[in-house]
Amino acid sequence: MEYQNITVSLPKDILLKVKHIAVEKRTSVSGLLARTLEDIVKKEDSYRKARERHMALLNDAPDLGTGGKIGWSRGDIHER
């Protein structure tokens, strides 16, 4: 895997807390940030794949005989 350096600007108080978290997790700030960003990318990829699967299911859904039109109103269903 090829790596590329980046520069990140953070408020000093946040950076200090992040450094403490990294020490507690026995990693570096860079390692902590890389792992967090990897988790974000994995979640986004999972969401995208799930969305694509569900959209395919909707596109392939059987015709229920309505022709895509609703033949009733809310009032027809919910009597008052």
Buried (B, 14 or more C-beta within 10 A) or exposed (E): EEEEEEEEEEEEEEEEEBEEEBEEEEBEBEEBBEEEEEEEEEEEEEEEEEEEEEEEEEEEEEEEEEEEEEEEEEEEEEEE
